[in-house]
Amino acid sequence: MKLTFTAVLVVLLQLMAIGQGTLADYKRAKEIRSSLSKVYQVPQQIIWSEKGDSFCYWVNQKDSKRSLSLVDALNRKKIATDVAQIEKQLSAQLGKEVKLGVLWGRDLKVLSTNEVEFTEDNVVWKWNGEENKLSRLRDMPTTGTDRRSGGYWGARWDDSKGEPTDSPDKVYTAYIKNSNVYIRKKEDSKSERQLTFDGSPGEYYSARIQWSNDSKKLAASKVRKAEIRQLTLLESSPTDQLQPKLQTRDYNKPGDALSQYYPTIIDVIGGRVITVDPAQVANQFSLSALVWKADNSGITFEYNQRGHQRYDVMELSAMDGKTRTVISERSATFIDYSGKKYRNDLKKTADIIWASERDGWNHLYLFDAKTGALKQQITKGNWVVRKVVNVDEDNKKIIFEASGMHQEEDPYLIRYYAIGFDGKGLKELTPEAANHQATFNADHSLFVDLYSRVDQAPQAVLRRVADGQIVMNLEQADISELEATGWRKSEVFKSLARDGKTDIWGIIVRPRNFDPNKKYPVIEYIYAGPHSSFVPKSFSANPSGLAELAELGFIVVQIDGMGTSNRSKAFQDVAWKNLKDAGFPDRIAWMKAAALKYPSMDIEKVGIYGTSAGGQSAAGALLFHPEFYKVGVSSCGCHDNRIDKIWWNEQWMGWPIGPEYAACSNIENAYRLEGKLLLIVGELDDNVDPASTYQFVNQLIKHGKDHDFIMVPGMGHASGGDFGEKKRRDYFVKHLLGVEPPAWNIY
C-alpha cells in the first residue's frame, strides 16, 4: 500500500505528539511556571497587630489582582482592599506610576482593625481599609544602605577590637586596650584602670565585654587566637574592569586549628580575676556568648567540644570561682547542635527547658539550673519536637511544633500542640492531617493556621489556642484554573527502608500529558544533607521545580532517605562519618517499590541531579551505585568533605579527620565513575570551595573517565541559573530519552 505525502506527514506529527523530549515538550516546560502559578486565595505575609486583636495578609486573585485583607479577630470581620487601589492613590500622591512588587508588605504594621502602616518610596503611609483612603504620615531618612543586604555568611569579626561598653548604671565604661581589659569613669578620662595584665596579641581579651546587672563585675573571654584560612577565588570576568580579580574569604576547613575562648569574671572594685577551669572547656569547637545570671552570682555559657559528641551548659561562679556543668549532652555519634538545640532559662524559677535526643527522639526536658538535676521529661514518644513556639511561665505551658505523633500518616507533617511543664495535659491544636503553618498573636491566645499537603490545596483559618477550635474561616485556595491546565498533583508515596521496617516517604511528579501505558525514565532530585528533611510537605503546583522537568517526558521523584533529619536519632545517625551513603539503599528500594506499583516508571533508565550536598550525592550515585543510576548532573558539589567549610562537615563526618573522609570523597573515588556525568560549578562559589569540583574533574581526567564540565563565570553557589537549567534538561533528554534536544532559539 502506498502512502501519500500527506499521510506520512500526519503519521510523523502523531509520533511527535506522543513522543518525549520533543520541541512541543520543551515549549510546555518553558511556559509551565506561568501556568502553574494559577493558585489563588492563599494568604501571604500574615502580620498581627501589637495588641493581638487584628491582623492582615494579602492574597493573589484571578486576573492578576491582589487583595489586602484586614481582619478584626475579636469581632470576626474582614475588610478586603484591591491592592490596585493603594497603587492608584500612591501614584497620585507621588506624581509617578507605582507598582507594589511581590515583596511589598514585608514591613506592614497593623495599627487597628482597619488601618495598616507601610513604607514606600522613603515615605511612611497609612491605609484605612474602611475608608479606602491613603494618608502620608512622614518621610523616612535616607541612609544610603539597603537594610536587606547582607555580607558574606562566613566572615569572622576581629573580636580583639570593639567599641567601649557602658555599665548598666552608666558610671563606668569598659574597653580593650593593648589586648587587656580597662575601665574608667564615663565622665573622667583620667580615671582609667587596667584590670587584666596577661593579655597579648596572641592571647588577648575579647572586646565582647558583658557587665553584671549590678555594675560591679565584668565578664569577658581570654582568647588564644588561631589563624583563619583564606579561600581564594578567581573572578575571571569582572563587570568593572577587563582583567580578572582575586577575591578572598574567611573559610576554615575540617581539621583547621580554632581559636579557644576562656571565660573570665573580673571584680571591678576589688580587682579579683576568676578564670574558667581550662580542662573543662578543652578542645572547643565553639563557646557561646557569656550571659550573667539574674542574681549576678556567675555567668553561664555553652561549650561545644570539637567532634560534636559533648555539648554542655556550664557556669562559672563569681562567688567561689568554680566551673561546673549544669546540663551535659553526650553522643556516641554526633549532637545535632546546629539544628535541634533549644534552651530557655526560666526567669521565675531556677529551671531550664532543654531539647535533647537522649532517648532517641528530639524532646523537651526540664532541668534544675542550680543542681543540674533532671526534674521532668516534658515530651515523650516516638515522634519529634520540631520547634518551641512559646513558653508561658505563668501558666507553665509550652506551645510547640511536632511531627510523627500520628502513626498512620506522613511523619513529617507539622502540627501544633500545647503541654504543661510537668508533661501533662498534651493538647493538639491543629487536628487536620496536613502540614500546618501557624502565625500567633502577641499573647499566644489566637493564631492563623494555614494548612495544606503537597497534594491538598491550602486552607486558612483563625483558631483559639485554648482548645484549637476554629473561630473564623479565612481563605480556601482556588486551584480551578490550575486544574484546567491539565495539571497533575504530586503523589505521596511510601515504601520500606533498607531495614525492612522503617517507612521512607517521597513524592512522584508526572507530566501533564502522562500516559500510564508508556514508559518514562525516572529522575531523582536529591538533597541528603543530615541537617533537615527536604521533600515538600505543603502544597505546591510545582514542588522543587520538578514539574518543569517532568514535562519533558520524565517521571521525577524526591525522597527523604535514612541519614536525614526530623525522624528518630537512629534514622539520622546513618549519615555519621558516612555521607556517601546519602540514603541510597532506601532511595533505590523506594523507586523499585514504586515501579512495581507503576510499570510506567522505567527504572532501567534512572537519572539524578542535585546542588551542593545534593551535588555531592548526585555524582556519588554514579560512583557508588552505577548499577542503578545511569545519568547524573551535579552542581556546586561538595566532592570531598575535607575541602568544604568546617562547621557542616565536622558536624556529620566527625573530628579528628579520619579515613572516613577519603572513603566518602568523590575525588578519591573518581576511578569508579560509570554512566554520563555533567558537572556544573560557579567560579565564585564561597559556600562550597569550587576547588572541590576542579579536583574531581582533574581525577576524572587522570583516570580517563568521560564526563562533561561547565564552569559558570561570575556565579556563586547555585545550580547554574537559566543556562544551567537548560543544560541539565538537555543532558537528561539526550542520555535518558536518546533524543537530540531542540536548539534553544526555537522555543
C-alpha positions in Angstrom: 0.0 0.0 0.0 1.3 3.4 -1.0 1.2 6.3 1.5 0.7 9.8 0.3 3.0 12.6 1.4 0.1 14.0 3.5 -0.5 10.6 5.2 3.2 10.3 6.1 3.2 13.8 7.4 0.2 13.0 9.6 1.9 9.9 11.0 5.0 11.8 11.7 3.1 14.5 13.5 1.3 12.0 15.6 4.5 10.3 16.6 5.9 13.7 17.5 2.8 14.5 19.6 3.2 11.4 21.7 7.0 11.5 21.8 9.2 12.6 24.7 11.8 15.3 24.7 10.1 16.9 21.7 10.0 20.6 20.8 6.4 20.6 22.0 7.5 19.2 25.3 10.2 21.9 25.7 7.6 24.6 24.9 5.3 23.3 27.6 8.1 23.0 30.1 9.0 26.6 29.4 5.6 28.0 29.9 4.7 25.8 32.8 5.9 28.2 35.5 3.3 30.8 34.5 0.5 28.2 34.1 1.4 26.6 37.4 1.1 30.0 39.2 -2.7 29.8 38.9 -3.2 29.3 42.6 -5.3 31.9 44.2 -6.6 33.0 47.7 -3.6 31.8 49.7 -2.6 34.2 52.5 0.8 35.7 52.2 2.7 37.7 54.9 0.4 37.3 57.8 1.1 40.1 60.3 -0.6 40.7 63.7 -1.1 44.0 65.5 0.8 44.6 68.6 -2.3 44.3 70.7 -3.1 40.9 69.0 -6.7 41.8 68.2 -6.3 42.2 64.4 -4.1 41.1 61.6 -3.6 41.5 57.9 -2.5 39.4 54.9 -2.6 39.6 51.1 -3.7 37.1 48.5 -3.2 36.7 44.8 -6.5 36.7 42.9 -7.6 35.8 39.4 -7.0 38.3 36.6 -3.6 39.3 38.1 -5.2 41.1 41.0 -4.0 41.2 44.6 -6.1 41.9 47.7 -5.1 43.1 51.1 -7.3 41.8 53.9 -7.6 43.4 57.3 -9.2 41.1 59.9 -10.8 42.1 63.2 -10.0 38.9 65.1 -12.3 39.6 68.1 -15.4 40.5 66.1 -14.6 38.1 63.2 -14.9 40.8 60.5 -12.7 41.2 57.4 -12.1 44.2 55.1 -10.6 43.4 51.7 -8.9 46.0 49.6 -7.8 45.7 46.0 -4.0 46.5 46.1 -4.6 48.4 42.8 -6.5 51.0 44.8 -3.5 51.5 47.0 -1.2 51.7 43.9 -3.5 54.3 42.3 -3.5 56.6 45.3 0.2 56.2 45.8 0.8 57.1 42.1 -1.4 60.2 42.5 0.4 61.5 45.6 3.9 60.7 44.4 3.2 62.0 40.8 4.5 58.8 39.2 3.3 55.3 38.5 3.8 53.0 41.4 3.6 49.2 41.2 3.9 47.4 44.5 6.0 44.3 43.9 5.7 40.8 45.3 7.8 41.8 48.3 5.5 44.6 49.3 4.0 44.1 52.7 7.1 42.7 54.5 7.2 45.9 56.7 3.5 46.3 57.1 2.4 47.3 60.6 -1.2 46.7 61.7 -2.4 49.8 63.6 -6.0 48.7 64.2 -8.8 46.6 62.8 -9.0 48.8 59.7 -5.6 50.5 59.4 -2.1 49.5 58.3 1.2 51.4 58.0 3.8 50.7 55.4 6.8 52.3 53.7 7.1 53.1 50.0 9.5 55.4 48.2 11.0 56.5 51.6 7.7 57.7 52.9 5.6 56.1 55.7 2.0 55.7 54.6 -1.2 54.8 56.4 -4.0 52.9 54.6 -7.5 52.9 56.0 -9.4 49.9 54.6 -12.8 51.0 55.8 -12.5 54.4 54.1 -10.3 53.3 51.2 -8.0 56.2 52.0 -4.3 56.6 51.8 -2.5 59.1 54.1 1.0 60.3 54.1 2.5 60.2 57.6 6.1 61.1 57.4 9.3 61.0 55.3 11.9 58.4 56.1 15.6 59.4 56.3 17.7 58.1 53.5 20.8 56.2 54.8 22.2 55.1 51.5 22.2 51.5 52.6 19.9 48.6 51.9 18.9 47.2 55.2 18.1 43.9 53.5 21.6 43.5 52.0 23.9 41.0 53.8 27.6 40.3 53.8 29.4 37.1 53.3 28.0 34.3 55.6 31.4 33.1 56.9 33.0 36.5 57.7 34.8 36.5 61.0 34.8 39.5 63.3 38.0 40.5 64.8 36.9 40.4 68.5 40.2 41.8 69.7 38.8 45.2 68.9 35.4 46.8 69.6 33.5 49.7 71.0 33.6 50.5 74.7 30.7 49.0 76.8 29.0 51.1 79.4 27.9 49.7 82.8 24.2 49.5 83.5 24.4 52.3 86.0 26.3 54.4 83.4 29.1 55.2 85.8 31.8 53.2 84.1 32.8 52.2 80.6 34.9 49.1 79.9 37.1 48.6 76.8 40.1 46.8 75.4 43.5 48.4 75.3 46.8 46.6 74.5 44.9 43.3 74.5 43.7 43.8 78.1 40.6 45.0 79.9 40.4 48.5 81.1 37.7 50.6 82.8 37.3 54.3 83.5 34.5 56.5 84.8 32.5 57.8 81.9 32.9 61.4 83.0 36.6 61.2 83.9 39.0 60.2 81.2 41.9 60.3 83.7 40.3 57.6 85.9 41.5 54.7 83.7 42.3 51.5 85.5 43.8 48.4 84.0 42.0 45.2 85.2 43.9 42.4 83.4 47.6 42.2 82.7 48.2 38.9 80.9 46.8 39.8 77.5 48.9 39.8 74.4 48.2 39.9 70.6 48.3 36.1 70.6 46.2 35.7 73.7 44.0 38.7 74.0 40.9 39.6 75.9 37.8 39.8 73.7 36.0 43.1 73.2 32.7 41.3 73.8 32.5 42.5 77.4 29.4 41.8 79.5 28.6 43.8 82.6 26.8 42.2 85.5 23.4 43.8 86.3 24.7 45.4 89.5 27.6 47.1 87.6 30.1 45.5 90.0 31.6 42.8 87.7 32.7 42.2 84.2 32.7 39.1 82.0 35.0 38.6 79.1 36.9 35.8 77.4 40.6 35.4 77.0 41.2 34.2 73.5 44.1 32.0 72.2 43.9 33.1 68.6 44.2 30.7 65.6 44.7 31.9 62.1 41.7 31.8 59.8 42.2 30.0 56.5 41.5 32.1 53.4 39.6 30.9 50.4 40.9 32.4 47.2 38.5 32.8 44.3 39.4 34.0 40.8 36.8 36.3 39.2 37.5 35.8 35.5 35.0 38.3 34.1 34.5 41.3 36.5 32.0 43.9 35.4 34.1 46.9 36.3 37.4 46.0 34.6 38.9 44.0 31.8 41.5 42.0 33.8 40.5 39.2 36.2 40.4 39.7 40.0 41.3 37.7 43.0 38.8 37.5 45.9 39.3 36.1 49.4 37.0 34.8 52.1 37.4 33.7 55.7 36.9 29.9 55.3 38.1 27.4 57.9 38.1 23.8 56.7 37.8 20.5 58.6 40.9 19.9 60.8 41.9 23.5 60.9 43.1 25.0 64.2 40.4 27.0 66.0 40.6 29.9 68.4 40.0 28.9 72.0 37.9 31.0 74.5 38.4 31.1 78.2 35.6 32.9 80.1 36.8 35.3 82.8 35.0 37.2 85.6 36.5 40.5 86.8 35.6 42.2 90.1 35.6 45.9 89.1 36.1 47.1 92.7 38.4 44.5 94.2 40.2 43.6 91.0 39.8 39.8 91.5 40.0 37.9 88.3 38.3 34.5 88.1 39.1 32.3 85.1 37.3 29.2 83.9 38.9 25.8 84.5 40.6 25.2 81.1 40.4 21.5 81.5 36.6 21.7 81.5 36.5 23.6 78.2 39.3 21.9 76.4 39.4 21.5 72.6 36.4 23.7 71.9 34.7 23.8 68.6 32.8 26.8 69.9 31.9 28.6 73.1 28.6 30.6 73.2 28.2 34.2 74.4 28.6 34.8 78.1 25.4 35.5 80.0 25.1 36.8 83.5 22.8 35.1 85.9 19.9 37.3 87.2 21.4 37.4 90.7 24.9 38.3 89.4 26.4 35.2 91.1 28.0 34.0 87.9 27.9 33.5 84.2 26.6 30.7 82.0 27.8 29.7 78.6 27.5 26.7 76.3 30.6 24.5 75.5 30.6 22.5 72.2 33.5 20.2 72.3 35.2 19.5 69.0 33.8 16.4 67.4 30.3 17.3 68.5 29.9 14.4 70.9 29.8 16.6 74.0 27.7 19.7 74.5 27.4 21.3 77.9 25.6 24.2 79.6 28.2 25.5 82.0 28.5 28.0 84.8 31.4 30.0 86.2 30.7 31.2 89.7 31.6 34.7 90.7 31.3 33.6 94.3 33.6 30.6 94.7 35.3 30.7 91.3 34.3 27.2 90.5 33.5 25.9 87.0 30.6 23.4 86.9 28.5 21.7 84.3 24.8 22.3 84.6 23.5 20.2 81.7 25.6 17.7 79.8 24.8 16.1 76.5 26.8 13.1 75.2 26.5 11.2 72.0 28.4 8.2 70.5 27.8 9.8 67.1 27.0 13.5 67.0 24.9 16.1 68.8 22.8 18.0 66.3 23.6 21.3 67.9 23.1 23.2 64.6 19.6 22.0 64.0 17.9 20.9 67.3 19.4 22.9 70.1 16.9 24.7 72.3 17.4 26.3 75.7 15.2 28.5 77.8 16.3 29.7 81.2 13.1 30.4 83.0 13.0 33.8 84.8 10.6 32.9 87.5 12.1 29.7 88.6 15.6 28.3 88.7 14.8 25.9 85.8 15.9 25.4 82.2 13.8 23.9 79.4 16.2 22.0 77.2 15.9 20.0 74.0 17.7 16.6 73.7 17.7 13.4 71.7 18.9 11.4 74.6 16.0 9.0 74.4 16.4 8.6 70.7 13.9 11.3 69.7 14.0 15.0 69.9 12.1 16.0 73.1 11.9 18.7 75.8 13.3 18.3 79.3 13.1 20.4 82.5 16.3 20.8 84.4 17.1 22.4 87.8 19.5 25.2 86.9 21.0 25.2 90.4 21.8 21.5 90.8 21.7 20.3 87.2 19.2 17.6 88.1 16.7 16.4 85.6 13.3 17.3 87.0 11.0 16.2 84.2 10.9 14.8 80.7 8.2 17.1 79.3 7.5 15.4 76.0 8.0 11.8 75.2 7.2 9.3 72.4 8.3 8.0 69.0 7.8 11.4 67.4 9.8 14.6 67.4 9.5 18.2 68.7 10.3 20.4 65.7 10.2 23.8 67.3 9.2 25.6 70.5 6.8 28.4 69.7 6.1 29.9 73.2 6.8 29.3 76.9 4.2 30.6 79.3 5.9 30.7 82.7 2.8 32.0 84.5 0.6 29.1 83.4 3.5 26.7 83.0 2.5 25.8 79.4 4.5 25.3 76.2 3.3 25.6 72.6 5.4 23.6 70.2 5.5 22.2 66.7 5.8 18.4 66.4 5.6 15.7 63.7 5.2 12.0 63.7 2.7 11.7 66.5 0.0 10.2 64.3 1.4 6.8 63.3 -0.9 6.3 60.3 0.2 9.5 58.5 3.2 11.1 56.9 5.6 11.5 59.9 6.9 14.8 58.6 3.6 16.7 58.7 3.9 19.5 61.3 1.1 20.0 63.8 0.8 22.3 66.8 0.5 21.2 70.4 0.3 22.6 74.0 1.6 20.8 77.1 2.4 21.6 80.7 5.9 21.9 82.2 5.0 18.7 84.1 4.5 16.8 80.9 0.8 16.6 81.4 -2.2 18.0 79.5 -0.9 17.4 76.0 -3.4 19.1 73.6 -3.5 19.0 69.9 -4.3 22.4 68.4 -4.4 21.5 64.7 -6.3 18.3 64.2 -6.3 18.1 60.4 -4.0 15.6 58.7 -1.9 18.3 56.9 1.2 20.4 57.2 0.4 23.4 59.4 2.0 26.8 59.4 0.8 28.9 62.4 1.2 32.6 62.9 0.4 33.6 66.6 -0.7 36.9 68.1 1.4 38.5 70.8 -0.2 36.8 73.8 -0.5 33.5 72.0 -4.2 33.3 72.5 -5.0 33.2 68.8 -3.3 32.0 65.7 -3.8 32.0 61.9 -3.4 28.4 60.7 -2.5 27.9 57.1 -2.6 24.2 56.3 -2.2 22.0 53.3 -0.4 19.0 51.9 1.7 18.7 48.8 -1.4 17.0 47.3 -4.1 19.1 49.0 -4.8 22.8 48.4 -4.3 25.3 51.2 -6.9 26.4 53.7 -6.5 29.3 56.2 -8.5 29.6 59.5 -8.3 31.5 62.7 -8.0 29.3 65.8 -8.1 29.7 69.6 -5.0 28.4 71.4 -7.1 27.4 74.4 -8.8 24.5 72.6 -7.7 24.7 68.9 -11.2 25.4 67.8 -11.8 27.4 64.6 -13.3 30.8 65.3 -13.2 32.1 61.7 -12.7 30.7 58.2 -10.4 32.9 56.3 -9.5 31.5 52.9 -9.8 28.4 50.8 -7.3 28.2 47.9 -8.8 28.3 44.4 -6.9 25.9 42.1 -9.7 25.6 39.4 -7.7 27.4 36.7 -4.6 25.3 37.6 -6.6 22.1 37.2 -8.0 23.3 33.9 -4.4 23.3 32.5 -4.2 19.6 32.9 -2.0 19.9 36.0 -1.4 16.7 37.9 -0.9 16.8 41.6 2.1 15.2 43.1 1.6 11.7 44.5 2.8 11.0 48.0 4.4 7.5 48.1 6.0 5.4 50.8 7.9 2.2 50.9 10.1 0.3 53.4 13.7 1.3 54.0 16.8 -1.0 53.9 15.9 -2.4 57.3 12.6 -3.7 56.1 10.6 -1.9 58.7 11.0 1.9 58.6 8.8 3.9 56.2 10.5 6.0 53.6 8.5 8.9 52.2 8.7 10.8 48.9 6.7 12.2 46.1 6.2 11.3 42.4 5.6 14.0 39.8 4.3 13.1 36.3 4.0 15.2 33.1 0.6 16.7 32.3 0.3 14.5 29.2 1.2 11.4 31.2 0.1 8.1 29.6 0.1 5.1 32.0 0.7 2.8 29.1 4.0 4.4 28.2 7.5 4.1 29.8 9.1 7.1 31.4 12.7 7.4 32.5 12.9 8.3 36.2 14.9 11.2 37.5 15.6 11.8 41.2 16.1 15.2 42.6 18.4 14.7 45.7 19.4 16.6 48.7 20.5 14.4 51.5 22.1 16.8 54.0 21.6 15.4 57.5 20.6 18.8 58.9 16.9 18.5 57.8 14.4 16.8 55.6 13.6 18.1 52.2 10.6 16.5 50.4 8.0 19.3 50.2 5.1 18.8 52.6 3.0 21.9 51.9 1.0 22.5 48.7 2.9 23.4 45.6 1.8 23.2 42.0 5.5 22.8 41.1 7.3 21.3 44.1 11.0 21.9 44.0 10.6 22.7 40.3 10.1 19.1 39.4 7.0 19.6 37.2 9.0 21.5 34.7 11.5 18.7 34.2 8.7 16.0 34.2 7.0 17.9 31.3 9.8 16.8 29.0 8.8 13.2 29.3 10.1 12.0 32.7 8.7 10.9 36.0 10.6 12.9 38.6 10.8 11.9 42.3 12.1 13.3 45.5 12.8 11.2 48.6 13.9 11.5 52.2 16.2 8.5 52.8 17.9 7.5 56.0 20.6 9.9 57.2 18.3 12.9 57.0 16.7 14.6 60.0 13.2 15.0 61.6 12.8 11.3 62.4 14.5 9.3 65.1 18.1 9.8 66.1 19.0 6.3 64.7 17.4 7.3 61.4 19.7 10.4 61.2 22.8 8.6 62.6 23.1 6.7 59.3 24.9 9.7 58.0 27.6 9.8 60.7 31.1 9.5 59.1 29.2 8.2 56.1 27.9 11.0 53.9 28.5 8.9 50.8 25.6 6.7 52.0 23.1 9.5 51.3 20.3 7.1 52.0 20.9 5.4 48.6 19.8 1.9 49.7 16.5 3.4 50.8 16.1 5.5 47.7 16.7 2.6 45.4 14.3 0.4 47.3 11.7 3.2 47.2 11.9 3.6 43.4 11.9 -0.2 42.9 8.7 -0.4 45.0 7.1 2.5 43.1 8.0 0.8 39.8 6.3 -2.4 40.9 3.1 -0.5 41.5 3.5 1.8 38.5 5.1 -0.1 35.5 5.3 3.2 33.6 8.4 4.0 35.7 11.3 2.8 33.7 14.0 2.1 36.4 16.4 0.8 33.8 16.8 4.5 32.9 17.4 6.5 36.1 18.9 9.9 36.3 19.8 12.0 39.3 20.6 15.7 40.0 21.3 17.9 42.9 23.2 21.0 44.2 25.7 21.5 47.0 25.4 18.4 49.2 23.0 17.2 46.6 25.7 17.7 44.0 28.0 15.5 46.1 25.3 12.8 46.2 24.3 13.1 42.5 27.9 12.5 41.5 28.3 9.8 44.2 25.3 7.9 42.8 27.3 7.2 39.6 30.4 6.3 41.6 28.9 4.1 44.3 25.6 2.9 42.7 26.2 2.8 38.9 24.2 -0.4 38.6 21.1 1.7 39.2 21.8 5.4 38.4 22.9 6.0 34.7 22.9 9.8 34.3 23.8 12.5 36.8 24.0 16.3 36.9 25.9 17.7 39.8 26.0 21.4 40.6 28.5 23.1 43.0 29.0 19.7 44.7 31.0 19.1 47.9 33.1 16.4 46.3 35.4 16.0 49.3 34.3 16.9 52.8 37.9 17.9 53.7 37.8 20.8 51.1 34.4 22.2 52.3 33.6 24.5 55.2 34.4 23.3 58.7 31.1 23.5 60.6 28.9 21.5 58.3 31.4 18.7 57.6 32.8 18.2 61.1 29.2 18.1 62.3 28.5 14.9 60.4 31.9 13.5 59.5 33.5 14.0 62.9 36.8 15.1 64.2 39.7 14.4 64.1 39.9 13.8 60.4 39.8 10.1 59.8 39.9 7.6 56.9 36.1 8.1 56.5 36.7 11.4 54.8 38.7 9.8 52.0 36.2 6.9 51.8 33.4 9.4 51.2 35.3 11.5 48.7 34.1 11.7 45.1 37.6 12.8 44.3 39.3 9.8 45.8 36.7 7.5 44.1 36.7 9.2 40.7 38.0 6.0 39.2 34.7 4.3 39.9 32.7 6.5 37.5 30.2 4.8 35.2 27.4 6.4 33.2 27.1 10.0 32.0 28.0 12.8 34.4 27.7 16.6 33.9 29.4 18.8 36.5 28.5 22.5 36.9 30.3 25.0 39.2 30.4 28.7 39.8 33.8 30.2 39.9 32.8 32.5 42.8 31.2 29.8 45.0 32.1 30.8 48.5 29.8 28.3 50.1 31.5 25.2 48.8 35.1 25.7 47.6 34.9 25.3 43.8 38.3 23.6 44.0 36.3 20.6 45.2 34.8 20.3 41.7 38.1 21.2 39.9 40.0 18.4 41.7 37.2 16.0 40.9 37.5 16.9 37.2 41.3 16.5 37.5 40.9 13.0 38.8 38.3 12.0 36.2 40.7 13.2 33.5 43.6 11.3 35.1 41.5 8.1 35.2 40.3 8.5 31.6 36.7 8.9 32.6 34.5 10.7 30.1 32.4 13.4 31.6 31.1 16.9 30.9 32.0 20.1 32.8 30.7 23.7 32.9 32.3 26.5 34.9 30.0 29.5 35.0 31.9 32.8 35.2 30.7 35.1 38.0 28.4 32.6 39.5 28.4 31.8 43.2 26.8 28.8 45.0 23.9 27.9 42.6 22.6 25.3 40.2 23.7 27.2 37.1 20.9 29.7 36.7 18.8 29.6 33.5 21.9 28.4 31.5 22.5 25.5 33.9 18.8 24.6 33.9 18.8 24.3 30.1 22.0 22.2 30.1 20.6 19.9 32.7 17.3 19.3 30.9 19.1 18.7 27.6 21.5 16.3 29.3 18.7 14.1 30.6 16.8 14.3 27.3 19.8 13.3 25.3 21.1 10.5 27.6 17.9 9.1 29.1 15.5 9.6 26.2 18.0 9.2 23.5 16.7 12.3 21.8 18.7 15.2 20.4 17.4 18.3 22.2 16.0 21.2 20.1 18.0 24.3 19.6 17.5 26.9 22.4 16.5 29.6 20.0 13.4 27.9 18.7 11.4 27.6 22.0 
